[in-house]
Amino acid sequence: MIVFEWLIKLFLWTLVITFGSIFGLLIGSFGELMLGTVGYWIGFVVGLFIFIAECSPLLGLKDIEQ
């Protein structure tokens, strides 16, 4: 049963990183307009972290604290 839960979390993490990358690309394009190449990567990382923070309940990140 633990392996099954682990596989579900792995699948959800894959989805979140995929969609987070898309969100990061969108924010990164605005950062590139303002700051150039460095702004793109800053925006990409910030966008990815925002998306992961919003999906943390789905990913079970609070399970560790319990």
mmCIF file of the N, C-alpha and C atoms, coordinates in Angstrom:
data_MODEL
# 
_entry.id   MODEL 
# 
loop_
_atom_site.group_PDB 
_atom_site.id 
_atom_site.type_symbol 
_atom_site.label_atom_id 
_atom_site.label_alt_id 
_atom_site.label_comp_id 
_atom_site.label_asym_id 
_atom_site.label_entity_id 
_atom_site.label_seq_id 
_atom_site.pdbx_PDB_ins_code 
_atom_site.Cartn_x 
_atom_site.Cartn_y 
_atom_site.Cartn_z 
_atom_site.occupancy 
_atom_site.B_iso_or_equiv 
_atom_site.pdbx_formal_charge 
_atom_site.auth_seq_id 
_atom_site.auth_comp_id 
_atom_site.auth_asym_id 
_atom_site.auth_atom_id 
_atom_site.pdbx_PDB_model_num 
ATOM 1   N N  . MET A 1 1  ? 0.824  -1.195 0.000   1.00 0.00 ? 1  MET A N  1 
ATOM 2   C CA . MET A 1 1  ? 0.000  0.000  0.000   1.00 0.00 ? 1  MET A CA 1 
ATOM 3   C C  . MET A 1 1  ? 0.867  1.258  0.000   1.00 0.00 ? 1  MET A C  1 
ATOM 4   N N  . ILE A 1 2  ? 1.979  1.222  0.720   1.00 0.00 ? 2  ILE A N  1 
ATOM 5   C CA . ILE A 1 2  ? 2.857  2.391  0.771   1.00 0.00 ? 2  ILE A CA 1 
ATOM 6   C C  . ILE A 1 2  ? 3.451  2.671  -0.601  1.00 0.00 ? 2  ILE A C  1 
ATOM 7   N N  . VAL A 1 3  ? 3.768  1.612  -1.353  1.00 0.00 ? 3  VAL A N  1 
ATOM 8   C CA . VAL A 1 3  ? 4.326  1.795  -2.694  1.00 0.00 ? 3  VAL A CA 1 
ATOM 9   C C  . VAL A 1 3  ? 3.300  2.470  -3.597  1.00 0.00 ? 3  VAL A C  1 
ATOM 10  N N  . PHE A 1 4  ? 2.045  2.088  -3.463  1.00 0.00 ? 4  PHE A N  1 
ATOM 11  C CA . PHE A 1 4  ? 0.995  2.689  -4.277  1.00 0.00 ? 4  PHE A CA 1 
ATOM 12  C C  . PHE A 1 4  ? 0.852  4.178  -3.982  1.00 0.00 ? 4  PHE A C  1 
ATOM 13  N N  . GLU A 1 5  ? 0.887  4.543  -2.705  1.00 0.00 ? 5  GLU A N  1 
ATOM 14  C CA . GLU A 1 5  ? 0.814  5.960  -2.336  1.00 0.00 ? 5  GLU A CA 1 
ATOM 15  C C  . GLU A 1 5  ? 2.021  6.720  -2.867  1.00 0.00 ? 5  GLU A C  1 
ATOM 16  N N  . TRP A 1 6  ? 3.182  6.092  -2.825  1.00 0.00 ? 6  TRP A N  1 
ATOM 17  C CA . TRP A 1 6  ? 4.399  6.720  -3.330  1.00 0.00 ? 6  TRP A CA 1 
ATOM 18  C C  . TRP A 1 6  ? 4.301  6.951  -4.833  1.00 0.00 ? 6  TRP A C  1 
ATOM 19  N N  . LEU A 1 7  ? 3.736  5.992  -5.567  1.00 0.00 ? 7  LEU A N  1 
ATOM 20  C CA . LEU A 1 7  ? 3.576  6.154  -7.017  1.00 0.00 ? 7  LEU A CA 1 
ATOM 21  C C  . LEU A 1 7  ? 2.595  7.273  -7.353  1.00 0.00 ? 7  LEU A C  1 
ATOM 22  N N  . ILE A 1 8  ? 1.538  7.394  -6.570  1.00 0.00 ? 8  ILE A N  1 
ATOM 23  C CA . ILE A 1 8  ? 0.584  8.482  -6.794  1.00 0.00 ? 8  ILE A CA 1 
ATOM 24  C C  . ILE A 1 8  ? 1.256  9.830  -6.557  1.00 0.00 ? 8  ILE A C  1 
ATOM 25  N N  . LYS A 1 9  ? 2.026  9.954  -5.480  1.00 0.00 ? 9  LYS A N  1 
ATOM 26  C CA . LYS A 1 9  ? 2.722  11.218 -5.213  1.00 0.00 ? 9  LYS A CA 1 
ATOM 27  C C  . LYS A 1 9  ? 3.754  11.522 -6.295  1.00 0.00 ? 9  LYS A C  1 
ATOM 28  N N  . LEU A 1 10 ? 4.431  10.499 -6.796  1.00 0.00 ? 10 LEU A N  1 
ATOM 29  C CA . LEU A 1 10 ? 5.395  10.701 -7.877  1.00 0.00 ? 10 LEU A CA 1 
ATOM 30  C C  . LEU A 1 10 ? 4.695  11.214 -9.132  1.00 0.00 ? 10 LEU A C  1 
ATOM 31  N N  . PHE A 1 11 ? 3.538  10.642 -9.449  1.00 0.00 ? 11 PHE A N  1 
ATOM 32  C CA . PHE A 1 11 ? 2.763  11.096 -10.600 1.00 0.00 ? 11 PHE A CA 1 
ATOM 33  C C  . PHE A 1 11 ? 2.304  12.541 -10.416 1.00 0.00 ? 11 PHE A C  1 
ATOM 34  N N  . LEU A 1 12 ? 1.826  12.878 -9.225  1.00 0.00 ? 12 LEU A N  1 
ATOM 35  C CA . LEU A 1 12 ? 1.383  14.248 -8.961  1.00 0.00 ? 12 LEU A CA 1 
ATOM 36  C C  . LEU A 1 12 ? 2.540  15.234 -9.033  1.00 0.00 ? 12 LEU A C  1 
ATOM 37  N N  . TRP A 1 13 ? 3.708  14.853 -8.512  1.00 0.00 ? 13 TRP A N  1 
ATOM 38  C CA . TRP A 1 13 ? 4.884  15.726 -8.603  1.00 0.00 ? 13 TRP A CA 1 
ATOM 39  C C  . TRP A 1 13 ? 5.265  15.962 -10.058 1.00 0.00 ? 13 TRP A C  1 
ATOM 40  N N  . THR A 1 14 ? 5.156  14.917 -10.888 1.00 0.00 ? 14 THR A N  1 
ATOM 41  C CA . THR A 1 14 ? 5.469  15.070 -12.314 1.00 0.00 ? 14 THR A CA 1 
ATOM 42  C C  . THR A 1 14 ? 4.522  16.065 -12.960 1.00 0.00 ? 14 THR A C  1 
ATOM 43  N N  . LEU A 1 15 ? 3.247  15.970 -12.651 1.00 0.00 ? 15 LEU A N  1 
ATOM 44  C CA . LEU A 1 15 ? 2.281  16.926 -13.199 1.00 0.00 ? 15 LEU A CA 1 
ATOM 45  C C  . LEU A 1 15 ? 2.558  18.343 -12.727 1.00 0.00 ? 15 LEU A C  1 
ATOM 46  N N  . VAL A 1 16 ? 2.856  18.500 -11.453 1.00 0.00 ? 16 VAL A N  1 
ATOM 47  C CA . VAL A 1 16 ? 3.093  19.834 -10.903 1.00 0.00 ? 16 VAL A CA 1 
ATOM 48  C C  . VAL A 1 16 ? 4.340  20.463 -11.510 1.00 0.00 ? 16 VAL A C  1 
ATOM 49  N N  . ILE A 1 17 ? 5.389  19.697 -11.667 1.00 0.00 ? 17 ILE A N  1 
ATOM 50  C CA . ILE A 1 17 ? 6.605  20.263 -12.261 1.00 0.00 ? 17 ILE A CA 1 
ATOM 51  C C  . ILE A 1 17 ? 6.370  20.601 -13.727 1.00 0.00 ? 17 ILE A C  1 
ATOM 52  N N  . THR A 1 18 ? 5.590  19.791 -14.432 1.00 0.00 ? 18 THR A N  1 
ATOM 53  C CA . THR A 1 18 ? 5.280  20.097 -15.829 1.00 0.00 ? 18 THR A CA 1 
ATOM 54  C C  . THR A 1 18 ? 4.471  21.381 -15.936 1.00 0.00 ? 18 THR A C  1 
ATOM 55  N N  . PHE A 1 19 ? 3.377  21.472 -15.190 1.00 0.00 ? 19 PHE A N  1 
ATOM 56  C CA . PHE A 1 19 ? 2.558  22.680 -15.248 1.00 0.00 ? 19 PHE A CA 1 
ATOM 57  C C  . PHE A 1 19 ? 3.261  23.875 -14.623 1.00 0.00 ? 19 PHE A C  1 
ATOM 58  N N  . GLY A 1 20 ? 4.067  23.623 -13.598 1.00 0.00 ? 20 GLY A N  1 
ATOM 59  C CA . GLY A 1 20 ? 4.845  24.700 -12.995 1.00 0.00 ? 20 GLY A CA 1 
ATOM 60  C C  . GLY A 1 20 ? 5.863  25.270 -13.958 1.00 0.00 ? 20 GLY A C  1 
ATOM 61  N N  . SER A 1 21 ? 6.421  24.415 -14.801 1.00 0.00 ? 21 SER A N  1 
ATOM 62  C CA . SER A 1 21 ? 7.368  24.896 -15.804 1.00 0.00 ? 21 SER A CA 1 
ATOM 63  C C  . SER A 1 21 ? 6.673  25.790 -16.818 1.00 0.00 ? 21 SER A C  1 
ATOM 64  N N  . ILE A 1 22 ? 5.465  25.427 -17.200 1.00 0.00 ? 22 ILE A N  1 
ATOM 65  C CA . ILE A 1 22 ? 4.704  26.269 -18.128 1.00 0.00 ? 22 ILE A CA 1 
ATOM 66  C C  . ILE A 1 22 ? 4.412  27.620 -17.483 1.00 0.00 ? 22 ILE A C  1 
ATOM 67  N N  . PHE A 1 23 ? 3.981  27.596 -16.226 1.00 0.00 ? 23 PHE A N  1 
ATOM 68  C CA . PHE A 1 23 ? 3.720  28.835 -15.492 1.00 0.00 ? 23 PHE A CA 1 
ATOM 69  C C  . PHE A 1 23 ? 5.005  29.648 -15.357 1.00 0.00 ? 23 PHE A C  1 
ATOM 70  N N  . GLY A 1 24 ? 6.116  28.966 -15.076 1.00 0.00 ? 24 GLY A N  1 
ATOM 71  C CA . GLY A 1 24 ? 7.408  29.635 -14.974 1.00 0.00 ? 24 GLY A CA 1 
ATOM 72  C C  . GLY A 1 24 ? 7.847  30.248 -16.289 1.00 0.00 ? 24 GLY A C  1 
ATOM 73  N N  . LEU A 1 25 ? 7.554  29.582 -17.397 1.00 0.00 ? 25 LEU A N  1 
ATOM 74  C CA . LEU A 1 25 ? 7.896  30.133 -18.710 1.00 0.00 ? 25 LEU A CA 1 
ATOM 75  C C  . LEU A 1 25 ? 7.123  31.414 -18.984 1.00 0.00 ? 25 LEU A C  1 
ATOM 76  N N  . LEU A 1 26 ? 5.861  31.433 -18.594 1.00 0.00 ? 26 LEU A N  1 
ATOM 77  C CA . LEU A 1 26 ? 5.064  32.645 -18.803 1.00 0.00 ? 26 LEU A CA 1 
ATOM 78  C C  . LEU A 1 26 ? 5.595  33.813 -17.981 1.00 0.00 ? 26 LEU A C  1 
ATOM 79  N N  . ILE A 1 27 ? 5.877  33.572 -16.712 1.00 0.00 ? 27 ILE A N  1 
ATOM 80  C CA . ILE A 1 27 ? 6.427  34.639 -15.870 1.00 0.00 ? 27 ILE A CA 1 
ATOM 81  C C  . ILE A 1 27 ? 7.831  35.002 -16.331 1.00 0.00 ? 27 ILE A C  1 
ATOM 82  N N  . GLY A 1 28 ? 8.601  34.005 -16.762 1.00 0.00 ? 28 GLY A N  1 
ATOM 83  C CA . GLY A 1 28 ? 9.951  34.260 -17.249 1.00 0.00 ? 28 GLY A CA 1 
ATOM 84  C C  . GLY A 1 28 ? 9.981  35.134 -18.479 1.00 0.00 ? 28 GLY A C  1 
ATOM 85  N N  . SER A 1 29 ? 8.971  35.008 -19.338 1.00 0.00 ? 29 SER A N  1 
ATOM 86  C CA . SER A 1 29 ? 8.949  35.852 -20.540 1.00 0.00 ? 29 SER A CA 1 
ATOM 87  C C  . SER A 1 29 ? 8.748  37.318 -20.173 1.00 0.00 ? 29 SER A C  1 
ATOM 88  N N  . PHE A 1 30 ? 7.952  37.585 -19.136 1.00 0.00 ? 30 PHE A N  1 
ATOM 89  C CA . PHE A 1 30 ? 7.807  38.968 -18.676 1.00 0.00 ? 30 PHE A CA 1 
ATOM 90  C C  . PHE A 1 30 ? 9.101  39.465 -18.030 1.00 0.00 ? 30 PHE A C  1 
ATOM 91  N N  . GLY A 1 31 ? 9.764  38.587 -17.286 1.00 0.00 ? 31 GLY A N  1 
ATOM 92  C CA . GLY A 1 31 ? 11.040 38.959 -16.681 1.00 0.00 ? 31 GLY A CA 1 
ATOM 93  C C  . GLY A 1 31 ? 12.102 39.248 -17.727 1.00 0.00 ? 31 GLY A C  1 
ATOM 94  N N  . GLU A 1 32 ? 12.040 38.518 -18.842 1.00 0.00 ? 32 GLU A N  1 
ATOM 95  C CA . GLU A 1 32 ? 13.010 38.745 -19.911 1.00 0.00 ? 32 GLU A CA 1 
ATOM 96  C C  . GLU A 1 32 ? 12.791 40.096 -20.574 1.00 0.00 ? 32 GLU A C  1 
ATOM 97  N N  . LEU A 1 33 ? 11.552 40.497 -20.687 1.00 0.00 ? 33 LEU A N  1 
ATOM 98  C CA . LEU A 1 33 ? 11.272 41.813 -21.266 1.00 0.00 ? 33 LEU A CA 1 
ATOM 99  C C  . LEU A 1 33 ? 11.852 42.931 -20.412 1.00 0.00 ? 33 LEU A C  1 
ATOM 100 N N  . MET A 1 34 ? 11.843 42.729 -19.089 1.00 0.00 ? 34 MET A N  1 
ATOM 101 C CA . MET A 1 34 ? 12.317 43.785 -18.191 1.00 0.00 ? 34 MET A CA 1 
ATOM 102 C C  . MET A 1 34 ? 13.821 43.729 -17.943 1.00 0.00 ? 34 MET A C  1 
ATOM 103 N N  . LEU A 1 35 ? 14.376 42.519 -17.763 1.00 0.00 ? 35 LEU A N  1 
ATOM 104 C CA . LEU A 1 35 ? 15.771 42.410 -17.335 1.00 0.00 ? 35 LEU A CA 1 
ATOM 105 C C  . LEU A 1 35 ? 16.675 41.640 -18.293 1.00 0.00 ? 35 LEU A C  1 
ATOM 106 N N  . GLY A 1 36 ? 16.136 41.104 -19.350 1.00 0.00 ? 36 GLY A N  1 
ATOM 107 C CA . GLY A 1 36 ? 16.962 40.313 -20.261 1.00 0.00 ? 36 GLY A CA 1 
ATOM 108 C C  . GLY A 1 36 ? 17.014 38.851 -19.826 1.00 0.00 ? 36 GLY A C  1 
ATOM 109 N N  . THR A 1 37 ? 18.105 38.185 -20.181 1.00 0.00 ? 37 THR A N  1 
ATOM 110 C CA . THR A 1 37 ? 18.232 36.748 -19.933 1.00 0.00 ? 37 THR A CA 1 
ATOM 111 C C  . THR A 1 37 ? 18.184 36.402 -18.447 1.00 0.00 ? 37 THR A C  1 
ATOM 112 N N  . VAL A 1 38 ? 18.815 37.204 -17.622 1.00 0.00 ? 38 VAL A N  1 
ATOM 113 C CA . VAL A 1 38 ? 18.797 36.944 -16.177 1.00 0.00 ? 38 VAL A CA 1 
ATOM 114 C C  . VAL A 1 38 ? 17.370 37.034 -15.647 1.00 0.00 ? 38 VAL A C  1 
ATOM 115 N N  . GLY A 1 39 ? 16.610 37.990 -16.138 1.00 0.00 ? 39 GLY A N  1 
ATOM 116 C CA . GLY A 1 39 ? 15.218 38.139 -15.720 1.00 0.00 ? 39 GLY A CA 1 
ATOM 117 C C  . GLY A 1 39 ? 14.369 36.944 -16.095 1.00 0.00 ? 39 GLY A C  1 
ATOM 118 N N  . TYR A 1 40 ? 14.700 36.311 -17.223 1.00 0.00 ? 40 TYR A N  1 
ATOM 119 C CA . TYR A 1 40 ? 13.955 35.121 -17.632 1.00 0.00 ? 40 TYR A CA 1 
ATOM 120 C C  . TYR A 1 40 ? 14.121 34.013 -16.597 1.00 0.00 ? 40 TYR A C  1 
ATOM 121 N N  . TRP A 1 41 ? 15.358 33.751 -16.198 1.00 0.00 ? 41 TRP A N  1 
ATOM 122 C CA . TRP A 1 41 ? 15.600 32.662 -15.251 1.00 0.00 ? 41 TRP A CA 1 
ATOM 123 C C  . TRP A 1 41 ? 15.071 32.986 -13.867 1.00 0.00 ? 41 TRP A C  1 
ATOM 124 N N  . ILE A 1 42 ? 15.167 34.238 -13.455 1.00 0.00 ? 42 ILE A N  1 
ATOM 125 C CA . ILE A 1 42 ? 14.588 34.634 -12.165 1.00 0.00 ? 42 ILE A CA 1 
ATOM 126 C C  . ILE A 1 42 ? 13.077 34.431 -12.198 1.00 0.00 ? 42 ILE A C  1 
ATOM 127 N N  . GLY A 1 43 ? 12.437 34.879 -13.264 1.00 0.00 ? 43 GLY A N  1 
ATOM 128 C CA . GLY A 1 43 ? 10.993 34.708 -13.403 1.00 0.00 ? 43 GLY A CA 1 
ATOM 129 C C  . GLY A 1 43 ? 10.589 33.251 -13.477 1.00 0.00 ? 43 GLY A C  1 
ATOM 130 N N  . PHE A 1 44 ? 11.395 32.438 -14.155 1.00 0.00 ? 44 PHE A N  1 
ATOM 131 C CA . PHE A 1 44 ? 11.092 31.010 -14.272 1.00 0.00 ? 44 PHE A CA 1 
ATOM 132 C C  . PHE A 1 44 ? 11.111 30.336 -12.906 1.00 0.00 ? 44 PHE A C  1 
ATOM 133 N N  . VAL A 1 45 ? 12.150 30.600 -12.123 1.00 0.00 ? 45 VAL A N  1 
ATOM 134 C CA . VAL A 1 45 ? 12.269 29.982 -10.799 1.00 0.00 ? 45 VAL A CA 1 
ATOM 135 C C  . VAL A 1 45 ? 11.160 30.473 -9.867  1.00 0.00 ? 45 VAL A C  1 
ATOM 136 N N  . VAL A 1 46 ? 10.876 31.773 -9.900  1.00 0.00 ? 46 VAL A N  1 
ATOM 137 C CA . VAL A 1 46 ? 9.811  32.322 -9.053  1.00 0.00 ? 46 VAL A CA 1 
ATOM 138 C C  . VAL A 1 46 ? 8.460  31.729 -9.447  1.00 0.00 ? 46 VAL A C  1 
ATOM 139 N N  . GLY A 1 47 ? 8.187  31.637 -10.731 1.00 0.00 ? 47 GLY A N  1 
ATOM 140 C CA . GLY A 1 47 ? 6.931  31.059 -11.195 1.00 0.00 ? 47 GLY A CA 1 
ATOM 141 C C  . GLY A 1 47 ? 6.777  29.604 -10.803 1.00 0.00 ? 47 GLY A C  1 
ATOM 142 N N  . LEU A 1 48 ? 7.868  28.853 -10.890 1.00 0.00 ? 48 LEU A N  1 
ATOM 143 C CA . LEU A 1 48 ? 7.824  27.450 -10.498 1.00 0.00 ? 48 LEU A CA 1 
ATOM 144 C C  . LEU A 1 48 ? 7.553  27.307 -9.004  1.00 0.00 ? 48 LEU A C  1 
ATOM 145 N N  . PHE A 1 49 ? 8.204  28.125 -8.186  1.00 0.00 ? 49 PHE A N  1 
ATOM 146 C CA . PHE A 1 49 ? 7.979  28.068 -6.740  1.00 0.00 ? 49 PHE A CA 1 
ATOM 147 C C  . PHE A 1 49 ? 6.564  28.493 -6.367  1.00 0.00 ? 49 PHE A C  1 
ATOM 148 N N  . ILE A 1 50 ? 6.014  29.494 -7.038  1.00 0.00 ? 50 ILE A N  1 
ATOM 149 C CA . ILE A 1 50 ? 4.635  29.914 -6.760  1.00 0.00 ? 50 ILE A CA 1 
ATOM 150 C C  . ILE A 1 50 ? 3.675  28.773 -7.064  1.00 0.00 ? 50 ILE A C  1 
ATOM 151 N N  . PHE A 1 51 ? 3.874  28.122 -8.199  1.00 0.00 ? 51 PHE A N  1 
ATOM 152 C CA . PHE A 1 51 ? 2.984  27.033 -8.584  1.00 0.00 ? 51 PHE A CA 1 
ATOM 153 C C  . PHE A 1 51 ? 3.083  25.873 -7.599  1.00 0.00 ? 51 PHE A C  1 
ATOM 154 N N  . ILE A 1 52 ? 4.295  25.528 -7.187  1.00 0.00 ? 52 ILE A N  1 
ATOM 155 C CA . ILE A 1 52 ? 4.468  24.431 -6.228  1.00 0.00 ? 52 ILE A CA 1 
ATOM 156 C C  . ILE A 1 52 ? 3.864  24.795 -4.874  1.00 0.00 ? 52 ILE A C  1 
ATOM 157 N N  . ALA A 1 53 ? 4.005  26.045 -4.464  1.00 0.00 ? 53 ALA A N  1 
ATOM 158 C CA . ALA A 1 53 ? 3.424  26.475 -3.186  1.00 0.00 ? 53 ALA A CA 1 
ATOM 159 C C  . ALA A 1 53 ? 1.906  26.385 -3.219  1.00 0.00 ? 53 ALA A C  1 
ATOM 160 N N  . GLU A 1 54 ? 1.306  26.707 -4.359  1.00 0.00 ? 54 GLU A N  1 
ATOM 161 C CA . GLU A 1 54 ? -0.149 26.619 -4.471  1.00 0.00 ? 54 GLU A CA 1 
ATOM 162 C C  . GLU A 1 54 ? -0.629 25.171 -4.488  1.00 0.00 ? 54 GLU A C  1 
ATOM 163 N N  . CYS A 1 55 ? 0.202  24.252 -4.957  1.00 0.00 ? 55 CYS A N  1 
ATOM 164 C CA . CYS A 1 55 ? -0.193 22.846 -5.050  1.00 0.00 ? 55 CYS A CA 1 
ATOM 165 C C  . CYS A 1 55 ? 0.292  22.014 -3.874  1.00 0.00 ? 55 CYS A C  1 
ATOM 166 N N  . SER A 1 56 ? 0.862  22.623 -2.859  1.00 0.00 ? 56 SER A N  1 
ATOM 167 C CA . SER A 1 56 ? 1.417  21.846 -1.744  1.00 0.00 ? 56 SER A CA 1 
ATOM 168 C C  . SER A 1 56 ? 0.384  20.974 -1.024  1.00 0.00 ? 56 SER A C  1 
ATOM 169 N N  . PRO A 1 57 ? -0.875 21.400 -0.850  1.00 0.00 ? 57 PRO A N  1 
ATOM 170 C CA . PRO A 1 57 ? -1.837 20.473 -0.227  1.00 0.00 ? 57 PRO A CA 1 
ATOM 171 C C  . PRO A 1 57 ? -2.083 19.232 -1.081  1.00 0.00 ? 57 PRO A C  1 
ATOM 172 N N  . LEU A 1 58 ? -2.083 19.407 -2.397  1.00 0.00 ? 58 LEU A N  1 
ATOM 173 C CA . LEU A 1 58 ? -2.296 18.281 -3.300  1.00 0.00 ? 58 LEU A CA 1 
ATOM 174 C C  . LEU A 1 58 ? -1.137 17.297 -3.236  1.00 0.00 ? 58 LEU A C  1 
ATOM 175 N N  . LEU A 1 59 ? 0.065  17.816 -3.062  1.00 0.00 ? 59 LEU A N  1 
ATOM 176 C CA . LEU A 1 59 ? 1.251  16.966 -3.064  1.00 0.00 ? 59 LEU A CA 1 
ATOM 177 C C  . LEU A 1 59 ? 1.503  16.284 -1.734  1.00 0.00 ? 59 LEU A C  1 
ATOM 178 N N  . GLY A 1 60 ? 0.783  16.664 -0.717  1.00 0.00 ? 60 GLY A N  1 
ATOM 179 C CA . GLY A 1 60 ? 0.969  16.049 0.586   1.00 0.00 ? 60 GLY A CA 1 
ATOM 180 C C  . GLY A 1 60 ? 2.216  16.524 1.292   1.00 0.00 ? 60 GLY A C  1 
ATOM 181 N N  . LEU A 1 61 ? 2.614  17.764 1.065   1.00 0.00 ? 61 LEU A N  1 
ATOM 182 C CA . LEU A 1 61 ? 3.809  18.279 1.720   1.00 0.00 ? 61 LEU A CA 1 
ATOM 183 C C  . LEU A 1 61 ? 3.591  18.466 3.217   1.00 0.00 ? 61 LEU A C  1 
ATOM 184 N N  . LYS A 1 62 ? 2.349  18.546 3.650   1.00 0.00 ? 62 LYS A N  1 
ATOM 185 C CA . LYS A 1 62 ? 2.045  18.707 5.072   1.00 0.00 ? 62 LYS A CA 1 
ATOM 186 C C  . LYS A 1 62 ? 2.083  17.369 5.806   1.00 0.00 ? 62 LYS A C  1 
ATOM 187 N N  . ASP A 1 63 ? 2.193  16.258 5.080   1.00 0.00 ? 63 ASP A N  1 
ATOM 188 C CA . ASP A 1 63 ? 2.226  14.940 5.719   1.00 0.00 ? 63 ASP A CA 1 
ATOM 189 C C  . ASP A 1 63 ? 3.430  14.786 6.632   1.00 0.00 ? 63 ASP A C  1 
ATOM 190 N N  . ILE A 1 64 ? 4.527  15.439 6.300   1.00 0.00 ? 64 ILE A N  1 
ATOM 191 C CA . ILE A 1 64 ? 5.757  15.304 7.070   1.00 0.00 ? 64 ILE A CA 1 
ATOM 192 C C  . ILE A 1 64 ? 5.590  15.905 8.460   1.00 0.00 ? 64 ILE A C  1 
ATOM 193 N N  . GLU A 1 65 ? 4.820  16.980 8.568   1.00 0.00 ? 65 GLU A N  1 
ATOM 194 C CA . GLU A 1 65 ? 4.653  17.677 9.840   1.00 0.00 ? 65 GLU A CA 1 
ATOM 195 C C  . GLU A 1 65 ? 3.772  16.911 10.813  1.00 0.00 ? 65 GLU A C  1 
ATOM 196 N N  . GLN A 1 66 ? 2.930  16.021 10.330  1.00 0.00 ? 66 GLN A N  1 
ATOM 197 C CA . GLN A 1 66 ? 1.971  15.343 11.199  1.00 0.00 ? 66 GLN A CA 1 
ATOM 198 C C  . GLN A 1 66 ? 2.576  14.213 11.965  1.00 0.00 ? 66 GLN A C  1 
# 
